[in-house]
Amino acid sequence: MTEKGPNLKISDNTEQREIWGMENLNNLIDSGGGDEFDEALLDALRFGQIKKKQLLELALKLVKKNRIELNEAKKQVYLDPLTGLLDRRVFDKELSVAEKRLHQGDNKIKERRESHKGYVLCVFIDIDDFKAVNDNPKYGHSVGDQVLRALVLYLEEEANERGGKAFRWGGDEFAIIQEGKDNLTDDQVAEISQRIETKINSRLSVPVGAEQLNVTISVGAAILRQGENKTIKELEDEADRQMYNTKKRKQESK
């Protein structure tokens, strides 16, 4: 009579035992691993249901699975819980990486003595009079949250169209980072900013009972071109200044 372990089917056929053992262990890894997997692995080793090569395969699968879960956990830490966008910490890191990549490319070009173009575009977005929505008893924070989530859909659409990324910078402020290989003039940067603002303002609204609450945004953008001596802070300050200049012009025109 063949002895059986508690978690595995045992056969007198060695090859069949190994197949059953590996199938069981793989299934346990896929379902989460844990104590049940540990016990099954010990049984498989005790009853000769797994070879060293198969043990290595399982170990590699576990490492890969754990790496994927760890990366996903890290990603969740840096996601804004309300909007699902990457937060300001990731924005700061991504902008720094983009700036270094731009200047590294510039150094390589100088070595080859070739002409080249490239840029990093920073776009800031702010919701107009958002406090009036949040502090209004008729609307409150629940409607404010709806506005934020609705805006995010359009921002992600804009960022994806331009090959960039959207971020929640903080509160009712958002940002887009875009890298490009062509040169943009200051007028073209302003046109991009205006186009994003006009497009979103024509669509941004949320239902409040039987009504629709229309909301607008103000947008400002700044560019760092290859070869320019501009810091990240200067780039951010310029984009922020352009955004508030836009907001100020709209307030003055009322």
Disulfide bonds with the S-S distance in Angstrom:
none
